[in-house]
Amino acid sequence: EIVLTQSPGTLSLSPGERATLSCRASQSVSSSYLAWYQQKPGQAPRLLIYGASSRATGIPDRFSGSGSGTDFTLTISRLEPEDFAVYYCQQYGSSPLYSFGQGTKLEIK
Amino acid sequence: EVQLVQSGAEVKKPGESLKISCKGSGYSFTSYWIGWVRQMPGKGLEWMGIIYPGDSDTRYSPSFQGQVTISADKSISTAYLQWSSLKASDTAMYYCARPHPHCSGGSCYGYWGQGTLVTVSS
């Protein structure tokens, strides 16, 4: 069973700073099948990145994804106040068919 | 516009049964898999299973196999998640979700329902 481990668990930064979130898989994941989501309190998750590096419709270009194999990264180039939320990576294809990382909470410093 | 609208919050007692729903609109309901995702209070996202409403093909996460039943009624564009005997540990928010067309092989969820909060307490 594949396990996605996100780090750090919590990231404390200020608006305007750069955020780098990591997602490490216990076995190789096809880049086509790695996605990132943002979730704010009381809301459903929102798709940010699919195929490891493609931005979903309407997602600002300050969000970018990269990586391959077992190591993937979500970068937010300059944090805006609305970016403080929880972020999840997600893989498809290995057992279980879909799985999520445990999340990284991005909080205001 | 693609929409997934879920049924309202439920409060149940341990041992009771429950069926929650997710109605799709704005697209061909039979052409996309629908998934269910659990989020326990203050915790992360857990994938439970999926159904293809076109032929009711269903897949479960090993963690949820035998614990819940996923079904769909394509005549009313609605997917369901049901329990035969609830436990306090089933208390959670449950989301339905549909892949975005850009997600290769249906690999990621671009459309989400608003969530159904299930509370199980004696």
Interface residues (C-beta under 8 A of the other chain):
Chain A: E1 S32 Y33 A35 Y37 Q39 A44 P45 R46 L47 Y50 G51 S54 A56 T57 Y88 Q90 Y92 G93 S95 P96 L97 Y98 S99 F100 G101 Q102 G103
Chain B: G35 V37 G44 L45 E46 W47 I50 R59 S61 P62 S63 Y95 A97 H100 H102 C103 S104 G105 G106 S107 C108 Y109 G110 W112 G113 Q114 G115
